[in-house]
Amino acid sequence: MQQTPTESTTDTPSIPDRPSGTDSALTTRLLLILALLSAVAPLSIDLYLPAFPSMAEDLSTSTSAVQLTLTAFLVGITIGQLIFGPLSDRFGRLRPLLIGAVLCVVASIVAVIAPSISILVAARLFQGIGGAAGMVIGRAVISDVARGKAAARAFSLMMIVGGIAPVIAPMIGGFLVDPLGWRGILTVVLGLAVIMVVCVLFGIRETLPAARRAELKALRAQSDSPYEALRSREFLSYTLTFGFSFAVMMAYISASPFVYQDMMGLSSIWYGIMFGCNAFALMIVSGVAARLAAVRSARGMLATGVAAMATGVAALALLVAAGVDPIWLSVPLFFAIASLGLILGNATALALGAVPAAAGSASAVLGALQFGLAAVVSPLVGLGGEDTAAPMAVVMGISAVIAVIAFLTSGRTTTRAA
């Protein structure tokens, strides 16, 4: 009978131990740098959104053509993670990370001076590819230097930054668009890319040295496929739990302007306040998860988060079906989004911890699924028009059900200890 990835025999090669003292390498300074690297892409996505009308006017193009710059960036992030993740497993973390950061700087310069919309779209594509290196390799670096509870704490702290970036970016862009113009905002993005290069050069050391790469390469060579572990039930279960939980959040984000403003009748100011409250709740719960990581298992916190998210989404669906006053939908939405603070960081830690021999590639799969589902989910929530929350509830419900099933499937395997 074929062995499952979690079963052990005397003939099965063991995972090489990490260099001693690697847990101590996960310093607050390193975490802040990795958080900044992972925030460059989200900031680059949302910072220039308020400048869309002026971009269309200055470049003599349509709004839909300007929106292609955002689509190109999202496609670039997806492609970039699939490129730089495997490269970092083969050549180490530092060189691919530096190449990605430099590519992001070059593409940002082209974006600032772009004379036409076609050049701007191409520049944003390569900007996304380069910026993806910070996201995918940043997760792999954490996986290199920490496992188990330490990794879960680190990823939860990273989620705090990840929750702040997409919320504050449009607000900052709104303040900057009048005094700086859209080229000025893209210059700010260029500045972030330059900071990314500086952080890589002076703030990050190689966490996957040649000797350890050779050990892991030899381990992978003993398998039928170099990345057989990426097909393991444990990795796939936690990855799907992460991806479809993120899809729940993306469905909410995409539909929130219509739900809060058109259905609930809130002003743009109150929409910002409601959206900010949910984002703040997500950050608070992520911080709590980081503190609990020292005394609670990552899987236990993940189970609590998945159960809370499923309960919130189920309550939302029932309220939508009952046709209650839309203002009441804000309550289950609050709990569903807040519960993601227990899910996203812990699911990431468990997924990457399941495949330590291919952490970069695993991080790439995680990120590609994340943004791929975001691209699919976002347009679906608007299919029913602006006067119903049913599409949002359906998309969130299906995503939550898949996340629950994926998590329950992971329970059939024995998770690796720290």
C-alpha positions as CSV (number, residue, x, y, z in Angstrom):
1,M,0.0,0.0,0.0
2,Q,1.3,3.5,-0.9
3,Q,2.5,5.6,2.0
4,T,0.9,8.9,2.7
5,P,3.1,11.9,3.2
6,T,2.6,11.9,6.9
7,E,3.3,8.3,7.5
8,S,6.9,7.4,8.5
9,T,9.0,4.3,7.9
10,T,12.6,3.5,8.4
11,D,13.1,4.0,4.6
12,T,11.6,7.4,4.4
13,P,14.1,10.2,4.4
14,S,13.7,12.7,7.2
15,I,13.6,16.4,6.8
16,P,17.0,17.9,7.5
17,D,17.1,20.0,10.6
18,R,17.4,23.7,10.2
19,P,20.6,25.3,11.3
20,S,20.7,25.8,15.1
21,G,19.5,29.1,16.4
22,T,17.2,29.9,13.5
23,D,14.3,30.6,15.7
24,S,16.2,33.4,17.3
25,A,16.8,34.9,13.8
26,L,13.1,35.8,13.6
27,T,13.7,39.2,15.1
28,T,11.2,42.1,15.3
29,R,13.4,44.0,12.8
30,L,13.3,41.1,10.3
31,L,9.5,40.8,10.7
32,L,9.0,44.6,10.1
33,I,11.2,44.4,7.0
34,L,9.3,41.3,5.7
35,A,6.0,43.0,6.5
36,L,7.1,46.1,4.5
37,L,8.1,43.9,1.5
38,S,4.7,42.1,1.6
39,A,2.8,45.5,1.8
40,V,4.5,47.0,-1.3
41,A,2.2,45.1,-3.6
42,P,-1.1,45.8,-1.8
43,L,-0.2,49.5,-1.5
44,S,0.7,49.6,-5.2
45,I,-2.8,48.1,-6.0
46,D,-4.9,50.6,-4.0
47,L,-2.8,53.8,-3.7
48,Y,-3.6,55.1,-7.2
49,L,-7.3,54.1,-7.4
50,P,-8.6,57.6,-6.7
51,A,-6.5,58.9,-9.7
52,F,-8.3,56.8,-12.3
53,P,-10.4,59.7,-13.7
54,S,-7.4,62.0,-14.1
55,M,-5.4,59.2,-15.7
56,A,-8.1,58.6,-18.3
57,E,-8.2,62.3,-19.1
58,D,-4.4,62.9,-19.3
59,L,-3.8,59.8,-21.4
60,S,-6.8,60.4,-23.6
61,T,-8.2,56.9,-23.0
62,S,-11.3,55.3,-21.5
63,T,-11.9,54.3,-17.9
64,S,-12.0,50.6,-18.9
65,A,-8.5,51.0,-20.4
66,V,-7.2,52.6,-17.2
67,Q,-8.7,49.7,-15.2
68,L,-6.6,47.4,-17.3
69,T,-3.6,48.7,-15.4
70,L,-5.0,47.2,-12.2
71,T,-5.8,43.9,-14.0
72,A,-2.3,43.8,-15.4
73,F,-0.8,44.3,-11.9
74,L,-2.9,41.5,-10.4
75,V,-1.9,39.2,-13.2
76,G,1.7,40.2,-12.6
77,I,1.5,39.4,-8.9
78,T,0.1,35.9,-9.7
79,I,2.8,35.2,-12.4
80,G,5.5,36.6,-10.2
81,Q,4.8,34.4,-7.3
82,L,4.9,31.3,-9.5
83,I,8.2,32.5,-10.9
84,F,10.1,33.7,-7.8
85,G,8.8,31.0,-5.4
86,P,10.5,28.0,-7.2
87,L,13.6,30.2,-8.0
88,S,14.1,30.9,-4.3
89,D,14.1,27.1,-3.6
90,R,16.8,26.6,-6.2
91,F,19.0,29.7,-5.8
92,G,18.3,30.8,-2.3
93,R,16.1,33.6,-1.0
94,L,18.3,36.7,-1.4
95,R,19.2,36.7,-5.1
96,P,15.7,36.2,-6.5
97,L,14.4,38.7,-3.9
98,L,16.9,41.3,-5.1
99,I,16.1,40.7,-8.7
100,G,12.4,41.1,-8.1
101,A,13.0,44.3,-6.2
102,V,15.1,45.8,-8.9
103,L,12.6,44.8,-11.6
104,C,9.9,46.5,-9.5
105,V,12.0,49.7,-9.4
106,V,12.7,49.7,-13.2
107,A,9.0,49.0,-14.0
108,S,8.0,51.8,-11.6
109,I,10.2,54.3,-13.4
110,V,8.6,53.3,-16.7
111,A,5.1,53.7,-15.1
112,V,5.9,57.2,-13.9
113,I,7.0,58.4,-17.3
114,A,4.7,56.3,-19.5
115,P,3.5,58.4,-22.4
116,S,0.6,56.1,-23.3
117,I,-1.9,53.7,-21.7
118,S,-0.4,50.7,-23.4
119,I,3.1,51.3,-22.0
120,L,1.6,52.0,-18.6
121,V,-0.3,48.6,-18.7
122,A,2.9,46.8,-19.6
123,A,4.8,48.6,-16.9
124,R,2.2,47.7,-14.3
125,L,2.4,44.0,-15.4
126,F,6.2,43.9,-14.7
127,Q,5.7,46.0,-11.6
128,G,3.4,43.3,-10.3
129,I,5.8,40.5,-11.2
130,G,8.7,42.2,-9.4
131,G,6.6,43.2,-6.4
132,A,5.4,39.6,-6.0
133,A,8.9,38.6,-5.0
134,G,8.6,40.4,-1.6
135,M,5.3,38.6,-0.9
136,V,6.2,35.1,-1.9
137,I,9.8,35.0,-0.6
138,G,8.9,36.9,2.6
139,R,6.7,34.0,3.6
140,A,9.4,31.5,2.6
141,V,12.0,33.3,4.8
142,I,9.7,33.0,7.8
143,S,9.3,29.3,7.0
144,D,13.1,29.0,6.9
145,V,13.7,30.5,10.3
146,A,10.7,29.4,12.3
147,R,8.2,26.6,12.6
148,G,5.1,25.7,14.5
149,K,4.0,28.3,17.1
150,A,6.7,30.8,16.2
151,A,5.8,30.7,12.6
152,A,2.1,31.1,13.4
153,R,2.8,34.1,15.5
154,A,4.9,35.7,12.7
155,F,2.3,35.2,10.0
156,S,-0.4,36.6,12.3
157,L,1.7,39.7,12.9
158,M,2.2,39.9,9.1
159,M,-1.6,39.8,8.7
160,I,-1.9,43.0,10.8
161,V,0.2,44.9,8.2
162,G,-1.6,43.1,5.4
163,G,-4.9,44.3,6.9
164,I,-3.7,47.9,7.2
165,A,-2.3,48.4,3.8
166,P,-5.4,47.9,1.6
167,V,-7.5,50.0,4.0
168,I,-5.2,53.1,4.3
169,A,-3.9,53.1,0.7
170,P,-7.1,54.5,-1.0
171,M,-7.4,57.1,1.7
172,I,-3.8,58.2,1.3
173,G,-4.2,58.2,-2.5
174,G,-7.3,60.4,-2.1
175,F,-5.3,63.0,-0.2
176,L,-2.4,62.9,-2.7
177,V,-4.2,62.9,-6.0
178,D,-4.9,66.6,-6.1
179,P,-1.5,68.0,-5.0
180,L,0.6,65.4,-6.8
181,G,-1.4,64.1,-9.7
182,W,-1.4,60.4,-10.8
183,R,2.2,60.5,-11.9
184,G,3.1,61.8,-8.4
185,I,1.2,58.9,-6.8
186,L,3.1,56.5,-9.0
187,T,6.3,58.2,-7.9
188,V,5.3,57.3,-4.3
189,V,5.0,53.7,-5.5
190,L,8.5,54.1,-7.0
191,G,9.8,55.3,-3.7
192,L,8.3,52.2,-2.0
193,A,10.1,50.0,-4.6
194,V,13.4,51.7,-3.9
195,I,12.9,51.2,-0.1
196,M,12.2,47.5,-1.0
197,V,15.7,47.3,-2.6
198,V,17.4,49.0,0.3
199,C,15.7,46.6,2.8
200,V,16.8,43.6,0.8
201,L,20.4,44.8,0.5
202,F,20.9,45.9,4.1
203,G,18.2,44.1,6.2
204,I,17.9,40.5,5.0
205,R,20.5,37.8,5.0
206,E,20.3,34.5,3.2
207,T,18.1,32.1,5.1
208,L,18.5,29.2,2.7
209,P,22.3,28.8,2.2
210,A,23.9,26.5,-0.4
211,A,24.5,23.7,2.1
212,R,20.9,23.5,3.1
213,R,19.7,23.9,-0.5
214,A,21.8,20.8,-1.3
215,E,20.3,18.9,1.6
216,L,16.8,19.7,0.5
217,K,17.6,19.0,-3.2
218,A,18.9,15.6,-2.2
219,L,15.7,15.0,-0.2
220,R,13.5,15.9,-3.1
221,A,15.5,13.7,-5.4
222,Q,14.5,10.7,-3.4
223,S,10.9,11.3,-4.3
224,D,9.2,10.5,-7.6
225,S,8.6,14.2,-8.1
226,P,10.8,17.1,-6.8
227,Y,7.6,18.7,-5.4
228,E,5.6,15.7,-4.5
229,A,5.0,17.2,-1.1
230,L,3.0,20.0,-2.7
231,R,0.4,17.3,-3.6
232,S,0.1,16.0,-0.1
233,R,-3.3,16.2,1.6
234,E,-1.9,18.2,4.5
235,F,-0.5,21.0,2.3
236,L,-3.5,21.1,0.0
237,S,-6.0,21.1,2.8
238,Y,-4.5,24.1,4.6
239,T,-3.8,25.9,1.3
240,L,-7.5,25.6,0.3
241,T,-8.6,26.6,3.7
242,F,-6.5,29.8,3.4
243,G,-7.5,30.5,-0.2
244,F,-11.2,30.2,0.2
245,S,-11.2,32.0,3.5
246,F,-9.5,34.8,1.7
247,A,-12.2,34.6,-1.0
248,V,-14.8,35.2,1.7
249,M,-13.0,38.5,2.5
250,M,-12.6,39.5,-1.2
251,A,-16.3,38.9,-1.8
252,Y,-17.1,41.2,1.1
253,I,-14.6,43.9,0.0
254,S,-15.9,43.8,-3.6
255,A,-19.6,44.1,-2.6
256,S,-19.2,46.4,0.4
257,P,-19.6,49.7,-1.5
258,F,-23.0,48.5,-2.9
259,V,-24.2,46.9,0.4
260,Y,-23.2,49.8,2.7
261,Q,-24.0,52.7,0.4
262,D,-26.7,51.6,-2.0
263,M,-28.6,49.1,0.2
264,M,-28.0,50.6,3.7
265,G,-28.1,54.2,2.5
266,L,-24.9,55.2,4.3
267,S,-22.8,58.1,3.2
268,S,-19.3,57.7,1.9
269,I,-18.0,58.8,5.2
270,W,-20.0,56.3,7.1
271,Y,-19.1,53.6,4.6
272,G,-15.4,54.4,5.4
273,I,-16.1,54.1,9.1
274,M,-18.0,50.8,8.8
275,F,-15.3,49.3,6.5
276,G,-12.6,50.6,8.8
277,C,-14.3,49.0,11.9
278,N,-14.3,45.6,10.2
279,A,-10.7,46.0,9.1
280,F,-9.7,47.1,12.6
281,A,-11.4,44.0,14.0
282,L,-9.5,41.8,11.7
283,M,-6.2,43.4,12.8
284,I,-7.1,43.1,16.5
285,V,-7.9,39.4,16.2
286,S,-4.7,38.9,14.2
287,G,-2.8,40.5,17.1
288,V,-4.6,38.3,19.6
289,A,-3.7,35.2,17.5
290,A,-0.1,36.3,17.5
291,R,-0.1,36.5,21.3
292,L,-1.9,33.2,21.7
293,A,0.5,31.4,19.5
294,A,2.8,30.9,22.4
295,V,0.2,28.9,24.4
296,R,-2.3,27.6,21.8
297,S,-1.8,25.4,18.8
298,A,-2.0,26.9,15.3
299,R,-4.5,24.2,14.3
300,G,-6.7,24.9,17.4
301,M,-6.9,28.6,16.6
302,L,-7.5,27.8,13.0
303,A,-10.4,25.5,14.0
304,T,-12.0,28.3,16.1
305,G,-11.6,30.8,13.3
306,V,-13.1,28.5,10.6
307,A,-16.1,27.8,12.9
308,A,-16.6,31.5,13.7
309,M,-16.4,32.5,10.0
310,A,-18.8,29.7,8.9
311,T,-21.3,30.8,11.6
312,G,-21.0,34.5,10.6
313,V,-21.5,33.6,6.9
314,A,-24.4,31.3,7.7
315,A,-26.1,34.1,9.7
316,L,-25.6,36.5,6.9
317,A,-27.2,34.1,4.4
318,L,-30.2,33.6,6.7
319,L,-30.7,37.3,7.1
320,V,-30.5,37.9,3.4
321,A,-33.0,35.1,2.7
322,A,-35.4,36.5,5.3
323,G,-35.3,39.9,3.7
324,V,-34.5,41.9,6.9
325,D,-33.5,45.5,7.0
326,P,-30.0,45.6,5.3
327,I,-28.5,47.4,8.2
328,W,-28.6,44.1,10.2
329,L,-26.2,42.5,7.7
330,S,-23.4,44.5,9.2
331,V,-23.4,42.3,12.4
332,P,-22.6,38.9,10.8
333,L,-20.3,40.6,8.3
334,F,-18.3,42.0,11.3
335,F,-17.9,38.6,12.9
336,A,-17.1,36.8,9.6
337,I,-14.4,39.3,8.7
338,A,-12.9,39.5,12.2
339,S,-12.6,35.7,12.4
340,L,-10.2,35.7,9.5
341,G,-7.6,37.0,11.9
342,L,-7.5,33.5,13.4
343,I,-7.5,31.8,10.0
344,L,-5.1,33.5,7.5
345,G,-1.9,33.6,9.6
346,N,-2.4,30.1,11.1
347,A,-3.4,28.5,7.8
348,T,-0.3,29.9,6.2
349,A,2.0,28.6,8.9
350,L,0.4,25.1,8.8
351,A,0.5,25.0,5.0
352,L,4.2,26.0,4.7
353,G,5.2,23.9,7.7
354,A,3.8,20.9,5.9
355,V,6.4,21.2,3.0
356,P,9.7,22.6,4.5
357,A,11.7,21.1,1.6
358,A,9.8,23.3,-0.9
359,A,8.8,26.4,1.1
360,G,9.3,28.8,-1.7
361,S,7.2,26.9,-4.2
362,A,4.6,26.3,-1.6
363,S,4.4,30.0,-0.9
364,A,4.0,30.6,-4.6
365,V,1.0,28.2,-4.8
366,L,-0.5,29.8,-1.7
367,G,-0.2,33.3,-3.2
368,A,-1.3,32.4,-6.7
369,L,-4.4,30.7,-5.3
370,Q,-5.0,33.8,-3.2
371,F,-5.0,36.3,-6.0
372,G,-6.4,33.9,-8.5
373,L,-9.5,33.4,-6.4
374,A,-9.7,37.2,-5.8
375,A,-9.8,37.8,-9.5
376,V,-12.6,35.3,-9.9
377,V,-14.7,36.3,-6.9
378,S,-14.7,40.1,-7.3
379,P,-16.9,40.3,-10.4
380,L,-19.3,37.5,-9.2
381,V,-20.7,39.6,-6.3
382,G,-22.1,42.2,-8.7
383,L,-24.1,39.8,-11.0
384,G,-27.4,40.5,-9.2
385,G,-27.3,44.3,-9.4
386,E,-26.9,46.9,-6.8
387,D,-30.1,46.3,-4.8
388,T,-29.5,42.9,-3.4
389,A,-26.9,41.2,-1.2
390,A,-27.8,37.7,-2.4
391,P,-24.8,37.3,-4.8
392,M,-22.4,38.4,-2.0
393,A,-24.0,35.9,0.4
394,V,-23.9,33.1,-2.1
395,V,-20.3,33.6,-3.0
396,M,-19.3,34.0,0.6
397,G,-21.3,30.9,1.5
398,I,-19.8,28.7,-1.1
399,S,-16.3,29.9,-0.3
400,A,-16.9,29.3,3.4
401,V,-18.2,25.7,2.8
402,I,-15.2,24.8,0.7
403,A,-12.9,26.3,3.4
404,V,-14.7,24.2,6.1
405,I,-14.5,21.0,4.1
406,A,-10.8,21.6,3.3
407,F,-10.0,22.1,7.0
408,L,-11.9,19.0,8.1
409,T,-10.0,17.0,5.5
410,S,-6.7,18.2,7.0
411,G,-7.8,16.6,10.3
412,R,-7.2,13.1,8.7
413,T,-3.5,13.7,8.6
414,T,-1.1,14.1,11.4
415,T,0.3,17.6,11.4
416,R,4.1,17.9,11.8
417,A,5.3,19.1,15.2
418,A,7.4,22.2,15.5
